[in-house]
Amino acid sequence: MSTLFVSDIHLSPTRPERVAAFLALLKYTSEHAQSLYILGDLFDQWLGDDDDSSPHPEVIIALARLTGSGVPIQILHGNHDFLLGQDFNAQSGCQWLPDPSVIELYGQSVLISHGDLYCTDDHDYQALRTLTRQPTFQQQFLSLPLSERGQQAAALRLRSREAMADKSDAIMDVNQATVEQALRDSHTQILIHGHTHRPADHEHLIDGVPARRFVLGDWYQGESILRCTLAGDFQRLSLQALMAS
Ligand code: MN
């Protein structure tokens, strides 16, 4: 038995083969894993729970099939799908967790997050994040017609892409001191997150105590899956490797 972690799948109608890979992961999970954690940006765009554009309906059906079979799926919001709401949770059976959260994983406490919270060097991004997470902002946005929400999201994405071109890689990565403080505050020695699309296993020494940070990669080209075994070991696998193991 094992628990699986993924992030930044960015499901989109422009990448049907990635949708197929995610559906294959759900099928694998139903047969071989105990639970699945999705650490944000499952969808490349989510304009609200009434956004039933492709591939949303088929993904919700597959998620519901897995949760209905008794395998829990815990989901965090990413910066692309932070509008996933109660209707999505009800239809998919996914359980939403606040970001960050501490989970108990085979005897270890583990801090999980989408990861954007820790990119504190990027002040513009954090300001935008704070604004877009406010309930009043979200209520106002969700009251707009779907087509207008789509137009606003497209304009925002364009602006963000332009801003990113001017920012250094270091600014858009997590801030080391912020990460260390998050581990201290949560009394954990393991952090799992995504968002930066820079898959790596980092070792930190925090107040003399070793800590590990697993960064999940995106699913643009392949799949980035982290498996934690019953023995508490972490393994990084592609979908093919997972299925062959
Ligand atoms: Mn993200």
Residues whose N, C-alpha, C, O or C-beta is under 5 A from the ligand:
A	BS01	MN	D41 G78 N79 H195
